[in-house]
Amino acid sequence: MINKHHYLLIIFIFLSLPAFAQFGIGGTKEIKKLKKTELLVVLGYDEAYNDAMKEAIEKNWTFTKYRFISGLEYKKHCSNPAYSFLMQFTIKDWAFKEEKYDDVGIVLGGDCRVGPYEMVSFANMIVMSDPYYKAECIRAVQFMQNYLELGYANNLSSDNYDETYALYNKNHPELGQKTLILQEEDLLEEYQTVNAVSKLYEQKFEFGGQSKVDQATINQEENLVYTKLIFDVHGYKYRCAIRAKDSKILYVIETQNKEIILMGKRTLRELSDVNNTTKQKKFFLGF
């Protein structure tokens, strides 16, 4: 169990890190446009990123045909609507105005505009060092493709978060068939033991660190799920239960405000209630 000094340090670090996002804002209309394009994956940022992104695309991407290009080639092609582009872009964190970090997202060709509101689908990247790229690129590619497939199969409006996570929450019963990996730093201090969690979460679970989650992602573990805090382009946070095999979201809980809140009694109970396929509208995660 983490002592109070370590707990406060973890909170500080956790609040300083962005989580990865799974949502997009284009809606079905934009997704259908993207489906007809060739995806040009822009490389050249970092060798470790390039290698990891190439592997992630080659092993996971099926939504469109694709090829890899350099940043210089992007300038030649960005005005062509026959292409879409997967690329990194930098935005500021809403809660920490001085913090910047790199996201990866997909934008349609045509007007060469790149930014969070141009991204049909996007994912945040948390990379502390080069080895982190492998799992992060896999998750990012899978997240974006899952969202695009969901939007393509359903009539989503633009800026469609309510619709999107209502669809994800239909997958909630699958949590009862999987083992949930819980990380201590995601939990309020009083729930950082097996005994405390077992009184609230009735499905299978185990404790593990980020390395276990990353390895489950890389190995495409069929029976493991984990939770992650993600946010949309407006800065609202969501706690998601995610299948390690393919980064499919099985359940989404929305926070009431833009602050990051750790999991507690109410969150664990709702995750455990696998027969509940509807979302709790705007409730606090830590209650």
C-alpha positions as CSV (number, residue, x, y, z in Angstrom):
1,M,0.0,0.0,0.0
2,I,1.2,3.5,-0.8
3,N,2.1,5.8,2.2
4,K,0.7,9.4,2.3
5,H,3.9,11.0,1.1
6,H,4.2,8.7,-1.9
7,Y,0.4,9.1,-2.5
8,L,0.7,12.9,-2.7
9,L,3.7,12.6,-5.1
10,I,1.8,10.3,-7.4
11,I,-1.2,12.6,-7.4
12,F,1.1,15.5,-8.4
13,I,2.6,13.5,-11.2
14,F,-0.7,12.1,-12.3
15,L,-2.3,15.5,-12.5
16,S,0.6,16.7,-14.7
17,L,0.2,14.0,-17.3
18,P,-2.4,14.0,-20.1
19,A,-4.4,10.9,-20.7
20,F,-5.0,9.5,-24.1
21,A,-8.3,10.3,-25.9
22,Q,-10.5,8.1,-27.9
23,F,-13.1,10.4,-29.2
24,G,-13.4,12.4,-32.4
25,I,-15.6,15.3,-33.4
26,G,-16.3,14.9,-37.1
27,G,-19.3,12.6,-36.9
28,T,-20.4,10.1,-39.4
29,K,-20.4,12.6,-42.3
30,E,-16.7,13.3,-41.9
31,I,-15.9,9.6,-41.2
32,K,-17.5,8.5,-44.5
33,K,-15.4,11.1,-46.3
34,L,-12.3,9.7,-44.6
35,K,-13.3,6.1,-45.6
36,K,-12.9,7.0,-49.2
37,T,-9.4,8.5,-48.8
38,E,-5.9,7.0,-48.7
39,L,-4.4,7.6,-45.3
40,L,-0.9,9.1,-45.4
41,V,0.9,8.5,-42.2
42,V,3.3,11.4,-41.6
43,L,6.7,10.3,-40.1
44,G,9.9,12.1,-39.2
45,Y,9.3,13.2,-35.7
46,D,11.5,10.7,-33.9
47,E,13.0,7.4,-34.9
48,A,11.4,5.5,-32.0
49,Y,8.1,7.1,-32.9
50,N,8.5,6.3,-36.6
51,D,9.3,2.6,-35.9
52,A,6.5,2.1,-33.4
53,M,3.9,3.9,-35.6
54,K,4.9,1.9,-38.7
55,E,4.5,-1.4,-36.8
56,A,1.2,-0.3,-35.2
57,I,-0.3,0.7,-38.5
58,E,0.9,-2.4,-40.4
59,K,-0.5,-4.7,-37.7
60,N,-3.8,-2.9,-36.9
61,W,-5.0,-0.5,-39.5
62,T,-7.7,-1.7,-41.9
63,F,-10.1,1.2,-42.1
64,T,-8.5,2.7,-45.3
65,K,-5.6,1.9,-47.5
66,Y,-2.4,3.7,-46.3
67,R,1.2,4.6,-47.0
68,F,4.0,6.4,-45.1
69,I,5.3,9.9,-46.0
70,S,7.6,12.5,-44.6
71,G,6.6,15.9,-43.2
72,L,7.9,17.6,-46.4
73,E,5.6,15.4,-48.5
74,Y,2.7,16.4,-46.3
75,K,3.0,20.0,-47.7
76,K,2.8,18.6,-51.2
77,H,-0.4,16.6,-50.6
78,C,-2.4,18.3,-47.8
79,S,-4.6,20.3,-50.2
80,N,-5.7,17.1,-52.0
81,P,-9.1,15.8,-50.6
82,A,-8.2,12.3,-51.9
83,Y,-6.0,11.9,-48.9
84,S,-6.3,11.9,-45.2
85,F,-3.3,12.4,-42.8
86,L,-2.3,10.7,-39.6
87,M,0.1,13.1,-37.8
88,Q,1.2,14.5,-34.5
89,F,0.0,18.0,-33.4
90,T,0.6,20.0,-30.3
91,I,-2.1,21.4,-28.1
92,K,-2.2,23.0,-24.6
93,D,-3.7,21.2,-21.7
94,W,-7.0,22.9,-20.5
95,A,-6.3,22.4,-16.8
96,F,-2.6,23.3,-16.9
97,K,-2.3,26.3,-19.3
98,E,1.5,26.2,-19.5
99,E,1.7,22.5,-20.3
100,K,2.0,21.3,-23.9
101,Y,2.0,17.8,-25.3
102,D,1.8,15.9,-28.6
103,D,-1.3,14.3,-29.8
104,V,-1.7,12.0,-32.8
105,G,-4.8,12.4,-35.0
106,I,-6.3,12.0,-38.4
107,V,-7.3,15.0,-40.5
108,L,-8.9,15.2,-43.9
109,G,-7.0,16.7,-46.8
110,G,-8.3,19.8,-48.6
111,D,-7.3,22.9,-46.6
112,C,-4.1,21.9,-44.8
113,R,-5.5,22.9,-41.4
114,V,-4.2,20.9,-38.5
115,G,-5.5,21.2,-34.9
116,P,-7.8,19.4,-32.4
117,Y,-11.0,20.7,-34.0
118,E,-9.9,19.5,-37.4
119,M,-9.2,15.9,-36.2
120,V,-11.8,13.4,-37.3
121,S,-10.3,11.1,-34.7
122,F,-7.4,11.6,-32.3
123,A,-5.4,10.1,-29.3
124,N,-3.1,11.6,-26.7
125,M,0.3,10.1,-26.3
126,I,2.0,9.7,-22.9
127,V,5.7,9.0,-23.7
128,M,8.2,9.2,-20.9
129,S,11.0,7.6,-23.0
130,D,11.4,5.8,-26.3
131,P,10.2,2.3,-25.0
132,Y,6.8,3.8,-24.3
133,Y,6.1,4.5,-28.0
134,K,5.4,0.8,-28.8
135,A,2.4,0.4,-26.6
136,E,1.2,4.0,-27.0
137,C,1.2,3.8,-30.8
138,I,-0.7,0.5,-30.7
139,R,-3.3,2.0,-28.4
140,A,-3.5,5.2,-30.4
141,V,-4.1,3.4,-33.7
142,Q,-6.6,1.0,-32.2
143,F,-8.5,3.8,-30.4
144,M,-8.8,5.9,-33.6
145,Q,-9.8,2.9,-35.8
146,N,-12.4,1.7,-33.2
147,Y,-14.0,5.2,-33.1
148,L,-14.0,5.5,-36.9
149,E,-15.7,2.0,-37.3
150,L,-18.2,2.9,-34.6
151,G,-19.1,6.2,-36.4
152,Y,-19.2,4.6,-39.8
153,A,-21.7,2.0,-38.6
154,N,-23.9,4.5,-36.6
155,N,-25.3,7.9,-37.4
156,L,-23.2,10.1,-35.2
157,S,-23.5,13.9,-35.2
158,S,-20.5,16.1,-35.0
159,D,-19.1,16.8,-31.4
160,N,-20.8,13.5,-30.5
161,Y,-19.6,12.5,-27.0
162,D,-22.9,11.6,-25.5
163,E,-23.9,9.4,-28.5
164,T,-20.4,7.8,-28.6
165,Y,-20.1,6.7,-25.0
166,A,-23.7,5.5,-25.0
167,L,-22.7,3.1,-27.7
168,Y,-19.6,2.1,-25.8
169,N,-21.6,1.4,-22.7
170,K,-23.5,-1.4,-24.5
171,N,-20.3,-3.4,-24.1
172,H,-20.4,-3.2,-20.3
173,P,-21.5,-6.9,-19.8
174,E,-18.2,-8.0,-21.3
175,L,-16.4,-6.7,-18.2
176,G,-17.9,-9.7,-16.3
177,Q,-16.0,-12.1,-18.5
178,K,-12.6,-10.4,-18.1
179,T,-10.0,-9.7,-15.4
180,L,-9.7,-6.0,-14.6
181,I,-6.1,-4.6,-14.0
182,L,-6.3,-1.9,-11.3
183,Q,-3.4,0.4,-10.7
184,E,-3.0,1.8,-7.2
185,E,-2.3,5.3,-8.5
186,D,-5.8,5.3,-10.1
187,L,-7.6,4.7,-6.8
188,L,-8.3,6.8,-3.7
189,E,-5.9,5.8,-0.9
190,E,-8.5,3.9,1.1
191,Y,-9.2,1.6,-1.9
192,Q,-5.7,0.7,-2.7
193,T,-5.9,-2.9,-1.3
194,V,-7.4,-6.1,-2.6
195,N,-9.7,-6.3,0.5
196,A,-11.1,-2.8,0.0
197,V,-11.7,-3.3,-3.8
198,S,-13.3,-6.8,-3.4
199,K,-16.0,-5.3,-1.2
200,L,-17.1,-3.1,-4.1
201,Y,-16.0,-4.7,-7.4
202,E,-17.6,-8.2,-7.7
203,Q,-15.9,-9.2,-11.0
204,K,-12.4,-10.6,-11.4
205,F,-9.5,-8.1,-10.8
206,E,-5.9,-7.9,-10.0
207,F,-3.4,-5.1,-9.1
208,G,-0.7,-4.2,-11.6
209,G,1.4,-1.3,-12.8
210,Q,1.6,0.5,-16.1
211,S,4.1,-2.0,-17.4
212,K,1.6,-4.8,-17.0
213,V,-1.0,-2.8,-18.9
214,D,1.5,-2.0,-21.7
215,Q,2.5,-5.7,-21.9
216,A,-1.1,-6.8,-22.1
217,T,-1.6,-4.3,-24.9
218,I,1.5,-5.4,-26.9
219,N,0.5,-9.1,-26.3
220,Q,-3.1,-8.4,-27.2
221,E,-4.3,-10.2,-24.1
222,E,-7.8,-11.6,-24.7
223,N,-9.0,-11.7,-21.0
224,L,-7.5,-8.5,-19.5
225,V,-9.0,-5.1,-19.3
226,Y,-7.8,-1.9,-17.6
227,T,-9.1,1.5,-16.8
228,K,-7.8,4.8,-18.0
229,L,-8.7,8.5,-17.7
230,I,-9.2,10.1,-21.1
231,F,-10.6,13.5,-22.2
232,D,-12.2,15.2,-25.1
233,V,-11.2,18.4,-26.9
234,H,-13.2,20.4,-24.5
235,G,-11.2,19.1,-21.5
236,Y,-13.9,16.9,-19.9
237,K,-12.6,13.7,-18.3
238,Y,-13.9,10.2,-18.6
239,R,-13.0,7.0,-16.8
240,C,-13.0,4.2,-19.3
241,A,-12.7,0.4,-19.0
242,I,-10.7,-0.8,-22.0
243,R,-10.0,-4.2,-23.5
244,A,-6.3,-4.9,-23.8
245,K,-6.7,-7.1,-26.9
246,D,-7.7,-4.3,-29.2
247,S,-8.2,-1.1,-27.1
248,K,-12.0,-1.4,-27.4
249,I,-13.8,0.7,-24.8
250,L,-16.3,-1.4,-22.7
251,Y,-17.6,1.3,-20.4
252,V,-17.4,5.0,-19.9
253,I,-18.1,7.1,-16.8
254,E,-18.1,10.9,-17.2
255,T,-16.8,13.3,-14.6
256,Q,-18.9,16.3,-13.6
257,N,-16.1,18.9,-14.0
258,K,-12.7,19.3,-15.7
259,E,-10.7,18.1,-12.7
260,I,-9.0,14.7,-12.6
261,I,-10.6,12.6,-9.9
262,L,-9.4,9.2,-8.7
263,M,-11.6,6.1,-8.5
264,G,-13.5,5.4,-5.3
265,K,-16.6,3.5,-4.0
266,R,-19.1,4.7,-6.5
267,T,-16.9,4.2,-9.5
268,L,-16.0,0.7,-8.6
269,R,-19.6,-0.2,-7.9
270,E,-20.8,1.1,-11.2
271,L,-18.0,-0.7,-13.1
272,S,-18.9,-3.9,-11.3
273,D,-22.6,-3.6,-12.2
274,V,-22.1,-5.3,-15.6
275,N,-25.8,-5.5,-16.3
276,N,-25.9,-1.7,-16.4
277,T,-25.5,-0.5,-20.0
278,T,-26.5,3.1,-19.4
279,K,-24.2,5.9,-18.3
280,Q,-24.5,8.0,-15.1
281,K,-24.8,11.5,-16.5
282,K,-22.1,13.8,-15.0
283,F,-21.3,12.3,-11.7
284,F,-18.1,12.6,-9.6
285,L,-15.7,9.6,-10.0
286,G,-14.4,9.7,-6.4
287,F,-17.8,9.5,-4.6
